[in-house]
Amino acid sequence: MHHVQLSVPPGTEDRCRAYWSGVLGLAEIEKPPVLAARGGCWFRGGGIEVHLGAEADFVPARRAHPGILVTSLDALADRLQAHGLPVTWDDNFPGYRRFHSADPFGNRLEFLEPATTAATPDATTAAGPSA
């Protein structure tokens, strides 16, 4: 898979940057000029690429979601909560620790880490996405 695309409201690129770069630590990548005119923005890091496309009649994806593998799941949960974002733990996926959250627009996101390599709560490794 090359990327996943999520919809966002038009004109919210700065909020996208604050979340995807500022909170999650992904780097913004330049959109091709013909696509940049449509709005939205793209991010890449840790083996994932996320395209955020502006949609006039935006409705957040509350069930459909990307599942993003991370390292230091606990540190990421702490970081999201420190930014006032939801973290809902779910232990119903055998072999993984995971939680669901949402971007600033209500799009559902799942963050997971293999249970066999889960970091201890006092781990100091990076909490950003990884593949």
C-alpha positions as protocol buffer text, in pm:
chain_id: "A"
residue {
  index: 1
  type: MET
  ca { x: 0 y: 0 z: 0 }
}
residue {
  index: 2
  type: HIS
  ca { x: 132 y: 343 z: -89 }
}
residue {
  index: 3
  type: HIS
  ca { x: -86 y: 565 z: 133 }
}
residue {
  index: 4
  type: VAL
  ca { x: -416 y: 606 z: 309 }
}
residue {
  index: 5
  type: GLN
  ca { x: -639 y: 908 z: 248 }
}
residue {
  index: 6
  type: LEU
  ca { x: -865 y: 1069 z: 504 }
}
residue {
  index: 7
  type: SER
  ca { x: -1107 y: 1354 z: 442 }
}
residue {
  index: 8
  type: VAL
  ca { x: -1088 y: 1680 z: 631 }
}
residue {
  index: 9
  type: PRO
  ca { x: -1292 y: 2001 z: 615 }
}
residue {
  index: 10
  type: PRO
  ca { x: -1172 y: 2261 z: 362 }
}
residue {
  index: 11
  type: GLY
  ca { x: -933 y: 2524 z: 497 }
}
residue {
  index: 12
  type: THR
  ca { x: -806 y: 2315 z: 788 }
}
residue {
  index: 13
  type: GLU
  ca { x: -450 y: 2252 z: 668 }
}
residue {
  index: 14
  type: ASP
  ca { x: -295 y: 2432 z: 968 }
}
residue {
  index: 15
  type: ARG
  ca { x: -492 y: 2210 z: 1209 }
}
residue {
  index: 16
  type: CYS
  ca { x: -381 y: 1905 z: 1008 }
}
residue {
  index: 17
  type: ARG
  ca { x: -18 y: 2016 z: 1039 }
}
residue {
  index: 18
  type: ALA
  ca { x: -54 y: 2074 z: 1412 }
}
residue {
  index: 19
  type: TYR
  ca { x: -185 y: 1720 z: 1459 }
}
residue {
  index: 20
  type: TRP
  ca { x: 2 y: 1505 z: 1205 }
}
residue {
  index: 21
  type: SER
  ca { x: 337 y: 1684 z: 1244 }
}
residue {
  index: 22
  type: GLY
  ca { x: 310 y: 1852 z: 1583 }
}
residue {
  index: 23
  type: VAL
  ca { x: 148 y: 1569 z: 1780 }
}
residue {
  index: 24
  type: LEU
  ca { x: 231 y: 1255 z: 1580 }
}
residue {
  index: 25
  type: GLY
  ca { x: 570 y: 1366 z: 1447 }
}
residue {
  index: 26
  type: LEU
  ca { x: 520 y: 1293 z: 1076 }
}
residue {
  index: 27
  type: ALA
  ca { x: 689 y: 1514 z: 817 }
}
residue {
  index: 28
  type: GLU
  ca { x: 477 y: 1707 z: 571 }
}
residue {
  index: 29
  type: ILE
  ca { x: 557 y: 1625 z: 210 }
}
residue {
  index: 30
  type: GLU
  ca { x: 490 y: 1851 z: -84 }
}
residue {
  index: 31
  type: LYS
  ca { x: 186 y: 1773 z: -294 }
}
residue {
  index: 32
  type: PRO
  ca { x: 221 y: 1789 z: -672 }
}
residue {
  index: 33
  type: PRO
  ca { x: 109 y: 2139 z: -785 }
}
residue {
  index: 34
  type: VAL
  ca { x: -197 y: 2012 z: -974 }
}
residue {
  index: 35
  type: LEU
  ca { x: -317 y: 1838 z: -654 }
}
residue {
  index: 36
  type: ALA
  ca { x: -209 y: 2115 z: -415 }
}
residue {
  index: 37
  type: ALA
  ca { x: -469 y: 2342 z: -574 }
}
residue {
  index: 38
  type: ARG
  ca { x: -739 y: 2114 z: -430 }
}
residue {
  index: 39
  type: GLY
  ca { x: -635 y: 2182 z: -70 }
}
residue {
  index: 40
  type: GLY
  ca { x: -540 y: 1931 z: 195 }
}
residue {
  index: 41
  type: CYS
  ca { x: -190 y: 1813 z: 279 }
}
residue {
  index: 42
  type: TRP
  ca { x: 24 y: 1498 z: 291 }
}
residue {
  index: 43
  type: PHE
  ca { x: 243 y: 1349 z: 565 }
}
residue {
  index: 44
  type: ARG
  ca { x: 499 y: 1070 z: 583 }
}
residue {
  index: 45
  type: GLY
  ca { x: 700 y: 901 z: 856 }
}
residue {
  index: 46
  type: GLY
  ca { x: 777 y: 567 z: 1012 }
}
residue {
  index: 47
  type: GLY
  ca { x: 683 y: 377 z: 697 }
}
residue {
  index: 48
  type: ILE
  ca { x: 337 y: 531 z: 651 }
}
residue {
  index: 49
  type: GLU
  ca { x: 201 y: 803 z: 427 }
}
residue {
  index: 50
  type: VAL
  ca { x: -125 y: 983 z: 499 }
}
residue {
  index: 51
  type: HIS
  ca { x: -301 y: 1209 z: 249 }
}
residue {
  index: 52
  type: LEU
  ca { x: -558 y: 1449 z: 389 }
}
residue {
  index: 53
  type: GLY
  ca { x: -803 y: 1564 z: 126 }
}
residue {
  index: 54
  type: ALA
  ca { x: -1033 y: 1863 z: 165 }
}
residue {
  index: 55
  type: GLU
  ca { x: -1395 y: 1762 z: 118 }
}
residue {
  index: 56
  type: ALA
  ca { x: -1671 y: 2025 z: 93 }
}
residue {
  index: 57
  type: ASP
  ca { x: -1941 y: 1812 z: 257 }
}
residue {
  index: 58
  type: PHE
  ca { x: -1702 y: 1662 z: 512 }
}
residue {
  index: 59
  type: VAL
  ca { x: -1831 y: 1394 z: 747 }
}
residue {
  index: 60
  type: PRO
  ca { x: -1575 y: 1222 z: 974 }
}
residue {
  index: 61
  type: ALA
  ca { x: -1508 y: 850 z: 933 }
}
residue {
  index: 62
  type: ARG
  ca { x: -1626 y: 716 z: 1268 }
}
residue {
  index: 63
  type: ARG
  ca { x: -1598 y: 342 z: 1190 }
}
residue {
  index: 64
  type: ALA
  ca { x: -1357 y: 309 z: 894 }
}
residue {
  index: 65
  type: HIS
  ca { x: -1000 y: 382 z: 1001 }
}
residue {
  index: 66
  type: PRO
  ca { x: -634 y: 320 z: 933 }
}
residue {
  index: 67
  type: GLY
  ca { x: -454 y: 87 z: 1174 }
}
residue {
  index: 68
  type: ILE
  ca { x: -114 y: 240 z: 1245 }
}
residue {
  index: 69
  type: LEU
  ca { x: 166 y: 31 z: 1394 }
}
residue {
  index: 70
  type: VAL
  ca { x: 370 y: 226 z: 1648 }
}
residue {
  index: 71
  type: THR
  ca { x: 648 y: 181 z: 1899 }
}
residue {
  index: 72
  type: SER
  ca { x: 593 y: 293 z: 2259 }
}
residue {
  index: 73
  type: LEU
  ca { x: 216 y: 274 z: 2250 }
}
residue {
  index: 74
  type: ASP
  ca { x: 188 y: 398 z: 2609 }
}
residue {
  index: 75
  type: ALA
  ca { x: 397 y: 708 z: 2537 }
}
residue {
  index: 76
  type: LEU
  ca { x: 182 y: 786 z: 2234 }
}
residue {
  index: 77
  type: ALA
  ca { x: -136 y: 748 z: 2441 }
}
residue {
  index: 78
  type: ASP
  ca { x: 9 y: 989 z: 2698 }
}
residue {
  index: 79
  type: ARG
  ca { x: 101 y: 1238 z: 2425 }
}
residue {
  index: 80
  type: LEU
  ca { x: -248 y: 1228 z: 2270 }
}
residue {
  index: 81
  type: GLN
  ca { x: -417 y: 1271 z: 2608 }
}
residue {
  index: 82
  type: ALA
  ca { x: -185 y: 1561 z: 2691 }
}
residue {
  index: 83
  type: HIS
  ca { x: -320 y: 1731 z: 2377 }
}
residue {
  index: 84
  type: GLY
  ca { x: -681 y: 1667 z: 2484 }
}
residue {
  index: 85
  type: LEU
  ca { x: -736 y: 1388 z: 2232 }
}
residue {
  index: 86
  type: PRO
  ca { x: -933 y: 1073 z: 2312 }
}
residue {
  index: 87
  type: VAL
  ca { x: -767 y: 739 z: 2389 }
}
residue {
  index: 88
  type: THR
  ca { x: -994 y: 435 z: 2416 }
}
residue {
  index: 89
  type: TRP
  ca { x: -806 y: 116 z: 2496 }
}
residue {
  index: 90
  type: ASP
  ca { x: -930 y: -208 z: 2337 }
}
residue {
  index: 91
  type: ASP
  ca { x: -792 y: -553 z: 2419 }
}
residue {
  index: 92
  type: ASN
  ca { x: -1003 y: -743 z: 2165 }
}
residue {
  index: 93
  type: PHE
  ca { x: -730 y: -792 z: 1901 }
}
residue {
  index: 94
  type: PRO
  ca { x: -520 y: -1097 z: 1999 }
}
residue {
  index: 95
  type: GLY
  ca { x: -146 y: -1045 z: 1976 }
}
residue {
  index: 96
  type: TYR
  ca { x: -166 y: -665 z: 1988 }
}
residue {
  index: 97
  type: ARG
  ca { x: -209 y: -388 z: 2239 }
}
residue {
  index: 98
  type: ARG
  ca { x: -415 y: -110 z: 2086 }
}
residue {
  index: 99
  type: PHE
  ca { x: -631 y: 193 z: 2133 }
}
residue {
  index: 100
  type: HIS
  ca { x: -858 y: 405 z: 1920 }
}
residue {
  index: 101
  type: SER
  ca { x: -840 y: 780 z: 1900 }
}
residue {
  index: 102
  type: ALA
  ca { x: -956 y: 1051 z: 1661 }
}
residue {
  index: 103
  type: ASP
  ca { x: -793 y: 1329 z: 1467 }
}
residue {
  index: 104
  type: PRO
  ca { x: -909 y: 1687 z: 1541 }
}
residue {
  index: 105
  type: PHE
  ca { x: -1199 y: 1640 z: 1296 }
}
residue {
  index: 106
  type: GLY
  ca { x: -1338 y: 1316 z: 1442 }
}
residue {
  index: 107
  type: ASN
  ca { x: -1185 y: 1067 z: 1196 }
}
residue {
  index: 108
  type: ARG
  ca { x: -1126 y: 738 z: 1378 }
}
residue {
  index: 109
  type: LEU
  ca { x: -765 y: 620 z: 1409 }
}
residue {
  index: 110
  type: GLU
  ca { x: -631 y: 295 z: 1553 }
}
residue {
  index: 111
  type: PHE
  ca { x: -281 y: 273 z: 1698 }
}
residue {
  index: 112
  type: LEU
  ca { x: -141 y: -70 z: 1778 }
}
residue {
  index: 113
  type: GLU
  ca { x: 175 y: -243 z: 1887 }
}
residue {
  index: 114
  type: PRO
  ca { x: 255 y: -617 z: 1887 }
}
residue {
  index: 115
  type: ALA
  ca { x: 199 y: -750 z: 2239 }
}
residue {
  index: 116
  type: THR
  ca { x: 523 y: -947 z: 2231 }
}
residue {
  index: 117
  type: THR
  ca { x: 731 y: -633 z: 2179 }
}
residue {
  index: 118
  type: ALA
  ca { x: 518 y: -389 z: 2375 }
}
residue {
  index: 119
  type: ALA
  ca { x: 720 y: -128 z: 2555 }
}
residue {
  index: 120
  type: THR
  ca { x: 711 y: -106 z: 2930 }
}
residue {
  index: 121
  type: PRO
  ca { x: 532 y: 201 z: 3069 }
}
residue {
  index: 122
  type: ASP
  ca { x: 867 y: 363 z: 3157 }
}
residue {
  index: 123
  type: ALA
  ca { x: 1019 y: 313 z: 2811 }
}
residue {
  index: 124
  type: THR
  ca { x: 1188 y: 614 z: 2654 }
}
residue {
  index: 125
  type: THR
  ca { x: 1176 y: 515 z: 2287 }
}
residue {
  index: 126
  type: ALA
  ca { x: 1004 y: 733 z: 2032 }
}
residue {
  index: 127
  type: ALA
  ca { x: 625 y: 716 z: 2027 }
}
residue {
  index: 128
  type: GLY
  ca { x: 577 y: 803 z: 1662 }
}
residue {
  index: 129
  type: PRO
  ca { x: 438 y: 570 z: 1397 }
}
residue {
  index: 130
  type: SER
  ca { x: 657 y: 293 z: 1263 }
}
residue {
  index: 131
  type: ALA
  ca { x: 605 y: 18 z: 1010 }
}
